[in-house]
Amino acid sequence: MARKPPPIPKTHERTPGPRGQDTKANNDLFLKEVFNTTNKFRGMHGCPALTINNELNKLAQEWANHLRDKNAMEHRPNPKFGENIFLSGGMDVTGDLPVEMWYREINSYDFQKAQFAPTAGHFTQLIWKGCKEMGSGVARRADRTWVVCNYNPPGNVVGQFKENVPPKK
């Protein structure tokens, strides 16, 4: 009987190995992927590219470490900046996956109503045209990866969705 070939891994799944280790080099590569994918999606909507803010990087990294240490998934209480969070378990992920997952919430956003929707809040923060800078952090433990992105100025401001969340160009 002929054996079936092994399944082709999904785009974001990797064979466990050095990439998934929590090292500075791996984290730098991961965060570069987060940053580049963020700006790719923003560009699709005619929104300006964000710049990296090292203070936001530090803040995001602290929160990612906090979530890892608590083994939790929760937003920072009373955040001063916009925030997107992501948790993955069971696979080694690339930095584009969290951003792609947030972007998929576009399917829950009503561009005609142009108002906050809880099921699209990550997407609207990601695209928010008035945002100028971001910072990101990643923390790993075993087969889990926490990602935090902070944005300044924050998005999802009531009454400002029409001008800040444009449809795809």
N, C-alpha and C positions, 0 to 999 in steps of 0.2 A: 504494500500500500504506500503510495506517495505521501511524503510528509508535506504539510503546509509550510510555506515560508513564515518566518516570524512576522508579526504585524509591524507595520511601519510606525514608529513613534509619532505622536502628535507633535506639532510644531514646538510646543513649550516644554515637552517632557524630555528629560535628559537621563542618561545612564548615571546613577549615583557616582560621584567622583569628586575630584578636587574643586570643580566649579561651585558645588553646593556648600563647601566649607566656608565658615564665617571668617574670612581673611580680608585684610585691607584691599589687596589686589582684586579679589573676587567682588567685594562690595563696590569698589570704584567702577569696575566694568558694569555691574548691575545698575548702578545709579546713573551711569552715562546712558544706558539703554532706556531707563525711565525718562530721563530728560529729553533725549532725541525723539522718542515715541510721543511724548507730550506735545512737543513742538510740531511734529508731523500732523497730528490730529488738529491742532489749533490752526495750522496753515490751511487745512481742508475747509475751514470755516471763515477764512480771511482774518483770523485773529493774529495779532503780532506774537512773535516768538518770545518766550520768557527768558529771563536771565537767571543764573544761579546765584542765590544769596547764601553765603556761608553761615550766617546766623540761623537762617531757616533750616539749613542742612543739619546744624547742631541740634536744634529744637526737634526736628523730625527724627533724628537718630536717637535722641534721649527717649522719645515716646515709643519708638519701635523697640528699644531695649526694655522699656517698662512693660510693654505688652507681652514681649517674650518671657520676661521674668515672672509675670503674673499668669502666663498662658491664657491671655484674654484677648478680646476683640472689642474695643470700645473707643469712642472719640474722647479726646482730651476735654475735661470739663472747662467751660468758659473760655473757649479758645479765642486768642487775639487775632489769629490768622485763619484763612481757609484751610480745610484739612480733608484729605482723602486717605482712607486706610484700607488695607487688603491683608487677607490671611489665606495662605495656601497650605494644604497638607497632602502628603502622599506623593509628592513629586518635586523634583528640583526645577525651579522656574527661572525663566529669563526675565530681564527687567521690562520687557515690553508687555508681558502678560497682565500685570495689574492695570496698566494704562488701557490696554485693550478691553479689559473687563469693565472698567469705568466707562469707557467710550460706548460700549454696547448698550448702556442705559439710554442712548439716543432714541431707542425704540419705545421708551416710555415717556418721552418728552413731547408735549404738544406745542409746536412752534406758533400756532395760531393763538392759543391762550397766553403763551409767554409768561408763565408763572411757576413758582416752585412746585415741584412734584417729588415727594419722598423717594419714589422709585427711580428718579433721574438726577438726584442731587450730586452724585459723583461726576456724572457727565457734565452738568452745568457748571460745576466748579472747575473742571478740567478745561473747558472751552472759554470760560468767562473772559470776555474781551478786555475789560478794565484791569485785569490782573497783569502785573508787570514782572514779578519774580517768584521763584519757587525754591524750595529746598526739599531734599528727600533723605530718608533713612531706611535701612534694611537690617533686620536681625533674624537669625536662624537658630533653630534648635531641633536636633534630630531631623525629622522630615517635614518640619513646618517652617514657613517663611512669612514674616511680618513686614509689610511695607507701609511707610507713612510719607505722605507728601503734604507740605504746608505751602500756602500761597499768599502773596501780598500784592496789593490789597486783597482782602477776602472777597469771594464771590457770593452768589446766592442771596443777594440783597433784594428784599421785597420792593417791587415797583421798578426794578432796573433790568428785568430779564429781556425785554424786547431789544434793547440796544446792546446787550452784553452776550446774548446767546443766539448768534445768527445761524441760519441753516447752512448746509453745505453749499459751497460755490459750484 
